[in-house]
Amino acid sequence: TGTVIGDKRRLEQVILNLMSNAIKFTESGSITVSSSRMDEKVRIAVRDTGIGIESGKMHILFRPFHQIDSGTTRKHEGTGLGLSISKKLVELHGGSITVSSTPGEGSEFVVWLPGEERT
């Protein structure tokens, strides 16, 4: 096992934001949160079976105030800041965040953080 050294409150904010997005965009199906240790990093993943994201829209995901679901037919509320803030917080902890998605099948957001071996 391992541990992450960081601001507990901010890391909770990141995970809660990813879970909130998964819930918001998954009308039916499942949401899975998992964690594991790989070498000297901790991997935290939030996977859903929601609406997914088109590959052409992935580049705006982490931009502040940008939302994929915009315009007059918008179904989901939000400011467009959650992923941008989460990315910045993860990077301030020395980590990274990635996303993979298939429209109609779901998305997986993975947070990688530096970890320490427990003794």
N, C-alpha and C positions, 0 to 999 in steps of 0.2 A: 504494500500500500504506500501511498504518498500523501503529501499535504501541499497546499498552495499557500504561499505567504502573500498576503494582500489585505485590502480593505474589505472586510466581510460584508459590510452593508452595500458597497458598490458592486461586488460580485453577485450578491443576491439580486440586486437591481437588474443586472444583465440577464440572469437566468429567468427571473420573473417576467422580464420583457419578452424574451424568446418564447416562454410558455404562453404568455398572453396572446402573442401574435398567432401561435399555433392554434389556440382555442378559437380565436376570432375568425380564422380562415379555414376551420375544419367543422363543417356543419354535421357531418357524420363520419364515422371511422374511428381512428385512434391517434393518440399522441403518446410518444414514448420519450422519457428523459433517461439518459444513461451517462455513466462516467466510467473512465478507466485510466490506467496509467500506462503510458507508452514511453519507454526509455526515461528521459528526465522531464517529461511533460505530462500534464493532466489533460485529458480529453473529456469535455462535457458536450453531449449531443442532445438536441431537441429535434425529434422527427415527427412529422404529422402525415396524415393521409388526406390533407385538405386540397384546396384548389390548385396549388402549385404556382409556379412563376414561369412565364415565357422567357426563353433565353435572351431575347432582344431587350428585355426590361431589367435584367440582372444588374446592369451597370449603374442604375439609379437607386438600388436598394439601400445603400448606406449613406446616401446624400441627405443632408438636413432639409426638411420641409418638402421632400419628394415622396409621393405615394404612387404606387402602381395603379391602385383603384381610385382614380380621380375623375372629375367631371360631374355632370348632372345625374348620371346613373349610379353614382357611388353608393355602395351598400355598407361599407365599413368605416367607422369613425376613427379619428386619430389625428395627430398633428404632423406626423411624418418625421418625428424626432427620435423615436425609440431605438431603431437600429443604428442610427448615426451616433447616438450617445453610447449605446452598448459597444460599438466598435471602438470608439475613443477610450472608454474605460478599460476594455480588454487590452488595447495597445499600451495604455499607461501602466498596466501590470506586466508588460513585457510579452504579451501574448498576441494571438491573432484569432480572427473569426472568419469562417468560410461558409459557403452555402452551396448546396446542390438541389436541384428541383426539376420536376417533370410536371408540366401542366396536366391537371386532372388526376394526378397520382400523389402529389404531396411534395414536401420540402424537408430538408435536413440542414439545420444550422449547427456548426461544430465550433466550439470555443477551445482553443489550445492555450494553456497557461503553463509557465515554468513551475515545476514541482520539486519538492525535496523529499528524499527518502526518509521515512520515519525510522527511528532507532528504538 
